[in-house]
Amino acid sequence: MKKIYLLAVSLFLLLTGTGCAGEMAASADDIVTNVLESDKEINAYYGEGEMIFYSGEDTSERSYFQEYAAEDGKRKTILMDMDTKEKTISINDGKQILIYEEAGGTAHTINIENMELPGMMAPREQVTNMLESMKDTHTYQVIGEEEINGMQTYHLKMKADSESSLLGDIEFWVDQKTWFMVKTKSAAGEFMSEVVYTDIDFTPDFDDGTFVLTLPEEIEVTSLDDVTSSGTSGTVDEAEKALGKSFYLFSDEKAEIANIEIYSMSGIVDREEISIDYLMDGLPAFNLTVFPSPEGAEKDYKDSELQVRGNQAGYEELIRGLIWDEEELRYSLIIENPELEKEVILEMAEKMILSSEEQ
């Protein structure tokens, strides 16, 4: 699951109480207004810092990153897992994104021409978009003015109006001069993430080779644009026929099937795949995807002590994703409700039944 984590975070970096603590020089409304009206633009910078992911009080993932952002929108990130020292290098040259995993020896590209990506926006635009997109679902709070790594920041918190919000509560520390988000925290259920810049240079001098990556000769670059899929809604019986065999379903009365999609994948992988959305108490709870087990499947979670239905399994906090292989099928589950705990899913999984028994 480390590979999924590194890829997801790389793309994220490229594309991406009440009251006051002490006397504030500006109210929440003043700060929001200043951000929206400010004409201060920072389009180029170099930054480095840490990304930390927590499960409860425990640290589940910790990464160090370097980020290069040029005036013309080009961007480069170097992400290193602090535990494994695995490094992923990603470059956005304005036409494509190249992601290279040094440890796995794999490289992927994504065509982004004619796409307006969040990661290409100036810092003020990123703050603006976040404030605008969440104004109807969150309440703004001013926590205080704080110094973060030598920069004076406004510390604001966006409190989710609903406990079932998928985004949860978000805090951010924004530089008072540039509106750059120096630090962010988000919390949904037991999952929490934190991104903090430890060093930022707003007047970087990048040379011509900064946004060029020369790969080892033996590395084969795979285009993710070559992956195509066609999906149709279906029934349990049709899903079983697509897979060519019975598969396990959740039988717990608390979980209700909302929708079944059947996909025919082609490109990097050629396979039939089914996706099932489950509801609990009428709300989206989790998604279960089932497809033939890939070659060397056990390598994806060989160091994990977790088990699902007696099978070795993997779990990734970043995406709240659970995977296991059983009877030549891979089961990939993403928990969508932040209030739904992993332990509940594991308990429910023990009661799964074959699709042939459901019909």
Secondary structure as the mmCIF struct_conf table of DSSP 4:
data_model
#
loop_
_struct_conf.conf_type_id
_struct_conf.id
_struct_conf.beg_label_comp_id
_struct_conf.beg_label_asym_id
_struct_conf.beg_label_seq_id
_struct_conf.end_label_comp_id
_struct_conf.end_label_asym_id
_struct_conf.end_label_seq_id
HELX_RH_AL_P HELX_RH_AL_P1 LYS A 2 LEU A 15
BEND BEND1 GLY A 19 GLY A 19
BEND BEND2 ALA A 21 GLY A 22
BEND BEND3 ALA A 25 ALA A 26
HELX_RH_AL_P HELX_RH_AL_P2 ALA A 28 GLU A 37
STRN STRN1 TYR A 45 SER A 55
TURN_TY1_P TURN_TY1_P1 GLY A 56 GLU A 57
STRN STRN2 ASP A 58 ALA A 69
TURN_TY1_P TURN_TY1_P2 GLU A 71 ASP A 72
BEND BEND4 GLY A 73 GLY A 73
STRN STRN3 ARG A 75 ASP A 81
TURN_TY1_P TURN_TY1_P3 MET A 82 THR A 84
STRN STRN4 LYS A 87 ASN A 92
BEND BEND5 GLY A 94 LYS A 95
STRN STRN5 GLN A 96 GLU A 101
TURN_TY1_P TURN_TY1_P4 GLU A 102 GLY A 105
STRN STRN6 THR A 106 ASN A 111
TURN_TY1_P TURN_TY1_P5 GLU A 113 ASN A 114
HELX_RH_3T_P HELX_RH_3T_P1 PRO A 118 MET A 120
BEND BEND6 MET A 121 MET A 121
HELX_RH_AL_P HELX_RH_AL_P3 PRO A 123 SER A 133
TURN_TY1_P TURN_TY1_P6 MET A 134 THR A 137
STRN STRN7 HIS A 138 ILE A 148
TURN_TY1_P TURN_TY1_P7 ASN A 149 GLY A 150
STRN STRN8 MET A 151 ALA A 160
BEND BEND7 ASP A 161 SER A 162
TURN_TY1_P TURN_TY1_P8 GLU A 163 SER A 164
BEND BEND8 LEU A 166 LEU A 167
STRN STRN9 ASP A 169 ASP A 175
TURN_TY1_P TURN_TY1_P9 GLN A 176 THR A 178
STRN STRN10 MET A 181 ALA A 188
TURN_TY1_P TURN_TY1_P10 GLY A 189 GLU A 190
STRN STRN11 PHE A 191 ASP A 201
BEND BEND9 PHE A 202 THR A 203
TURN_TY1_P TURN_TY1_P11 ASP A 208 PHE A 211
TURN_TY1_P TURN_TY1_P12 GLU A 217 GLU A 218
HELX_LH_PP_P HELX_LH_PP_P1 ILE A 219 GLU A 220
STRN STRN12 VAL A 221 SER A 223
HELX_RH_3T_P HELX_RH_3T_P2 LEU A 224 ASP A 226
STRN STRN13 THR A 228 SER A 233
HELX_RH_AL_P HELX_RH_AL_P4 VAL A 236 LEU A 243
TURN_TY1_P TURN_TY1_P13 GLY A 244 GLY A 244
BEND BEND10 LYS A 245 LYS A 245
STRN STRN14 TYR A 248 LEU A 249
TURN_TY1_P TURN_TY1_P14 GLU A 253 LYS A 254
STRN STRN15 ALA A 255 SER A 266
BEND BEND11 GLY A 267 ILE A 268
STRN STRN16 ARG A 271 MET A 280
TURN_TY1_P TURN_TY1_P15 ASP A 281 GLY A 282
STRN STRN17 LEU A 283 PRO A 292
HELX_LH_PP_P HELX_LH_PP_P2 SER A 293 PRO A 294
TURN_TY1_P TURN_TY1_P16 GLU A 295 GLY A 296
HELX_RH_3T_P HELX_RH_3T_P3 ALA A 297 TYR A 301
TURN_TY1_P TURN_TY1_P17 LYS A 302 ASP A 303
STRN STRN18 GLN A 307 VAL A 308
TURN_TY1_P TURN_TY1_P18 ARG A 309 GLY A 310
STRN STRN19 ASN A 311 GLU A 316
TURN_TY1_P TURN_TY1_P19 GLU A 317 ARG A 320
STRN STRN20 GLY A 321 GLU A 326
TURN_TY1_P TURN_TY1_P20 GLU A 327 GLU A 328
STRN STRN21 LEU A 329 ILE A 335
TURN_TY1_P TURN_TY1_P21 PRO A 338 GLU A 339
BEND BEND12 LEU A 340 LEU A 340
HELX_RH_AL_P HELX_RH_AL_P5 LYS A 342 ALA A 349
TURN_TY1_P TURN_TY1_P22 GLU A 350 LYS A 351
STRN STRN22 ILE A 353 LEU A 354
HELX_RH_AL_P HELX_RH_AL_P6 SER A 355 GLU A 358
#
